Amino acid sequence: MDPLTLFALANGAVAAVKKGCQLYKDIKGAAGDVKAVLKDLDDQFHKAHPPDKPATTEARNQFVQEKNRVIELNKKQGETASIYTELGEHLGTYYDNYYKCIAIFEEEERRSKTELYSGDASLGKRALQRVLLRKQLEQMGTELQEIMIYQSPPELGALWTEVNIMMAQMGKEQKVLITQQIQKDAIQSKRRQARMLRLRYEAVLGAFVLITILILYFCMALVVADRVKKYPQLGSGWVPKTEVQRIREAEPQVYVGR
């Protein structure tokens, strides 16, 4: 589990919550008698732009766009339930990745005190990264709390409180499981490294033995070739002929006919 990936997931969930809260708030604000809301917009527009001070084209376009937005939001009143559910899911995603990051950070801090670090980044750099990511994650939570409790309808504040309490307990349980998984992965990683080192050693040893055999074979072939050249009477085989073999070969062959 990479903390940067978990951080990106948490950040995406926070952005989705912000967007959902704004949409929920806009829909709630446009709910009710849409005619009264549109009439209020008309009154404000005409008050700001009397006949002797006509509105610019840009102002009129903005006015029309705002009226259309209110009308569209009013049509979406039935979507608030699904938005509420999605907000709960996004909050769960934020907390899930938050507690995973915290568990990884705490495990890295523990291991840095007991194990020799051999990565590319320095210990100081990794420690600083943990501090910065943790601060940013906590800031995300504070920002969500501000938006949902103080800048949104009351039901969203209640949703924040419920999810916060639930995820706090689940986070403690998840932290234990994540720590166990990290430690298990670390043990398996060490075993894989030891196995790779052993395979490398065996491969090097095998190559050394093979090369040694080939060198010996080549040297013996040179010795045999030199012997054949200097002492052809000993034969061309790898093993020189004995004196008995040479005498037998030199004796005339007698063929007995019928």
SULTATA-V725919 format. One record per residue. N is the residue number from 1. OMEGA is omega in whole degrees, -180 to 180 (999 if undefined). NEAR is the number of other C-alpha atoms within 10 Angstrom. D_LAST is the distance of its C-alpha to the last C-alpha in whole Angstrom. Layout:
# SULTATA-V725919
((N & OMEGA & NEAR & D_LAST) (N & OMEGA & NEAR & D_LAST))
This chain:
# SULTATA-V725919
((1 & -178 & 11 & 95) (2 & -180 & 9 & 97) (3 & -179 & 19 & 100) (4 & 177 & 13 & 101) (5 & 178 & 12 & 100) (6 & 178 & 19 & 102) (7 & 180 & 20 & 105) (8 & 178 & 13 & 104) (9 & 178 & 17 & 104) (10 & 180 & 25 & 107) (11 & 178 & 19 & 109) (12 & 178 & 14 & 108) (13 & 179 & 22 & 109) (14 & 179 & 23 & 113) (15 & 179 & 16 & 113) (16 & 178 & 17 & 112) (17 & 179 & 24 & 115) (18 & -179 & 17 & 118) (19 & -180 & 13 & 117) (20 & 179 & 18 & 117) (21 & 180 & 22 & 121) (22 & 180 & 15 & 122) (23 & 179 & 17 & 121) (24 & -180 & 24 & 123) (25 & 180 & 17 & 126) (26 & -180 & 18 & 126) (27 & 179 & 23 & 126) (28 & -179 & 17 & 128) (29 & -179 & 15 & 131) (30 & -178 & 20 & 131) (31 & 178 & 17 & 131) (32 & -176 & 12 & 134) (33 & -177 & 9 & 136) (34 & 179 & 16 & 135) (35 & 180 & 10 & 138) (36 & 179 & 10 & 140) (37 & -180 & 17 & 137) (38 & 178 & 17 & 137) (39 & 179 & 12 & 141) (40 & 177 & 11 & 141) (41 & 178 & 17 & 138) (42 & -179 & 15 & 141) (43 & 180 & 12 & 144) (44 & -179 & 12 & 142) (45 & -178 & 15 & 141) (46 & 177 & 13 & 144) (47 & -180 & 10 & 146) (48 & -178 & 12 & 144) (49 & 178 & 15 & 144) (50 & -178 & 10 & 148) (51 & -178 & 9 & 149) (52 & 177 & 6 & 150) (53 & -177 & 9 & 147) (54 & -179 & 12 & 144) (55 & 177 & 16 & 140) (56 & 178 & 10 & 138) (57 & 180 & 9 & 135) (58 & 180 & 9 & 133) (59 & 179 & 13 & 135) (60 & 179 & 14 & 135) (61 & 178 & 12 & 131) (62 & 179 & 12 & 131) (63 & 180 & 17 & 134) (64 & 179 & 13 & 132) (65 & 180 & 12 & 129) (66 & 178 & 14 & 130) (67 & 178 & 18 & 132) (68 & 179 & 13 & 128) (69 & 179 & 15 & 127) (70 & -180 & 20 & 129) (71 & -179 & 18 & 129) (72 & 179 & 13 & 125) (73 & 179 & 21 & 125) (74 & 179 & 19 & 128) (75 & -175 & 14 & 125) (76 & -178 & 17 & 123) (77 & -180 & 17 & 125) (78 & -177 & 11 & 122) (79 & -176 & 13 & 120) (80 & -180 & 16 & 121) (81 & -180 & 11 & 119) (82 & 177 & 11 & 116) (83 & 178 & 16 & 117) (84 & 179 & 17 & 118) (85 & 179 & 12 & 115) (86 & 178 & 15 & 113) (87 & 177 & 24 & 115) (88 & 179 & 18 & 114) (89 & 180 & 16 & 110) (90 & 176 & 20 & 110) (91 & 178 & 23 & 112) (92 & 178 & 18 & 110) (93 & 179 & 18 & 107) (94 & -178 & 27 & 109) (95 & -179 & 23 & 110) (96 & -179 & 19 & 106) (97 & 177 & 22 & 105) (98 & -178 & 24 & 107) (99 & 175 & 22 & 107) (100 & 179 & 21 & 103) (101 & -178 & 26 & 104) (102 & 180 & 19 & 106) (103 & 179 & 22 & 103) (104 & 180 & 19 & 101) (105 & -178 & 21 & 103) (106 & 178 & 14 & 104) (107 & 177 & 17 & 101) (108 & 178 & 17 & 100) (109 & 179 & 15 & 103) (110 & -178 & 11 & 102) (111 & -180 & 13 & 98) (112 & 180 & 13 & 99) (113 & -175 & 9 & 101) (114 & -177 & 8 & 98) (115 & 178 & 9 & 95) (116 & -179 & 8 & 94) (117 & -178 & 12 & 94) (118 & -179 & 8 & 92) (119 & -178 & 8 & 92) (120 & -178 & 7 & 93) (121 & -180 & 10 & 97) (122 & 178 & 11 & 99) (123 & 179 & 14 & 101) (124 & -180 & 9 & 104) (125 & 180 & 10 & 103) (126 & 178 & 16 & 102) (127 & 179 & 15 & 105) (128 & 178 & 12 & 107) (129 & 179 & 15 & 105) (130 & -179 & 21 & 106) (131 & -177 & 13 & 110) (132 & -180 & 12 & 110) (133 & 179 & 18 & 108) (134 & 178 & 17 & 110) (135 & -179 & 12 & 113) (136 & 178 & 14 & 113) (137 & 179 & 23 & 111) (138 & 178 & 13 & 115) (139 & 176 & 12 & 117) (140 & 180 & 19 & 115) (141 & 178 & 19 & 116) (142 & -180 & 11 & 120) (143 & 178 & 13 & 120) (144 & 178 & 21 & 119) (145 & 179 & 17 & 121) (146 & -177 & 13 & 124) (147 & -172 & 19 & 123) (148 & -177 & 22 & 123) (149 & -171 & 17 & 126) (150 & -176 & 12 & 128) (151 & -177 & 15 & 128) (152 & 176 & 17 & 126) (153 & -174 & 16 & 128) (154 & -177 & 12 & 128) (155 & 178 & 12 & 125) (156 & 174 & 22 & 123) (157 & 178 & 18 & 124) (158 & 178 & 13 & 124) (159 & 178 & 17 & 120) (160 & -178 & 20 & 120) (161 & -178 & 14 & 121) (162 & -179 & 12 & 119) (163 & -179 & 15 & 116) (164 & -180 & 17 & 117) (165 & -178 & 11 & 117) (166 & -176 & 12 & 114) (167 & 178 & 18 & 112) (168 & 179 & 14 & 113) (169 & -180 & 10 & 112) (170 & 180 & 14 & 109) (171 & 178 & 21 & 108) (172 & 180 & 12 & 108) (173 & -179 & 12 & 106) (174 & -180 & 17 & 103) (175 & 179 & 19 & 104) (176 & -178 & 11 & 102) (177 & 180 & 14 & 99) (178 & 178 & 20 & 99) (179 & 178 & 18 & 99) (180 & 180 & 13 & 96) (181 & 179 & 13 & 94) (182 & 179 & 16 & 94) (183 & 177 & 14 & 93) (184 & 178 & 11 & 90) (185 & 179 & 12 & 89) (186 & 179 & 12 & 90) (187 & 179 & 12 & 87) (188 & 178 & 12 & 85) (189 & 178 & 12 & 85) (190 & 179 & 11 & 84) (191 & 178 & 12 & 81) (192 & 179 & 12 & 80) (193 & 179 & 12 & 80) (194 & 179 & 12 & 79) (195 & 178 & 12 & 76) (196 & 178 & 12 & 75) (197 & 179 & 12 & 76) (198 & 178 & 12 & 73) (199 & 178 & 12 & 71) (200 & -180 & 12 & 71) (201 & -180 & 12 & 70) (202 & 179 & 12 & 67) (203 & 179 & 12 & 66) (204 & 179 & 12 & 67) (205 & 178 & 12 & 65) (206 & 179 & 12 & 62) (207 & 179 & 12 & 62) (208 & 179 & 12 & 63) (209 & -180 & 12 & 59) (210 & 180 & 12 & 58) (211 & 179 & 12 & 59) (212 & 179 & 12 & 58) (213 & -180 & 12 & 54) (214 & 179 & 12 & 54) (215 & 178 & 12 & 55) (216 & 179 & 12 & 53) (217 & -179 & 12 & 50) (218 & 179 & 12 & 51) (219 & 179 & 12 & 52) (220 & 179 & 13 & 48) (221 & 178 & 13 & 47) (222 & 179 & 12 & 49) (223 & 180 & 13 & 47) (224 & 180 & 18 & 44) (225 & 178 & 16 & 44) (226 & 179 & 12 & 46) (227 & 180 & 18 & 43) (228 & 180 & 17 & 41) (229 & -176 & 13 & 43) (230 & -176 & 10 & 43) (231 & -179 & 12 & 40) (232 & -179 & 12 & 37) (233 & 179 & 14 & 35) (234 & 178 & 18 & 36) (235 & -178 & 16 & 35) (236 & 179 & 15 & 37) (237 & 179 & 11 & 37) (238 & 178 & 14 & 40) (239 & -179 & 9 & 38) (240 & 179 & 16 & 37) (241 & 176 & 13 & 34) (242 & -180 & 11 & 34) (243 & 180 & 11 & 33) (244 & 180 & 9 & 30) (245 & 180 & 11 & 29) (246 & 180 & 13 & 30) (247 & -180 & 9 & 28) (248 & 180 & 10 & 25) (249 & -179 & 10 & 25) (250 & 179 & 9 & 25) (251 & 178 & 8 & 22) (252 & 179 & 7 & 19) (253 & -179 & 8 & 16) (254 & 179 & 6 & 13) (255 & -179 & 6 & 10) (256 & -179 & 5 & 7) (257 & 177 & 4 & 4) (258 & 999 & 3 & 0))
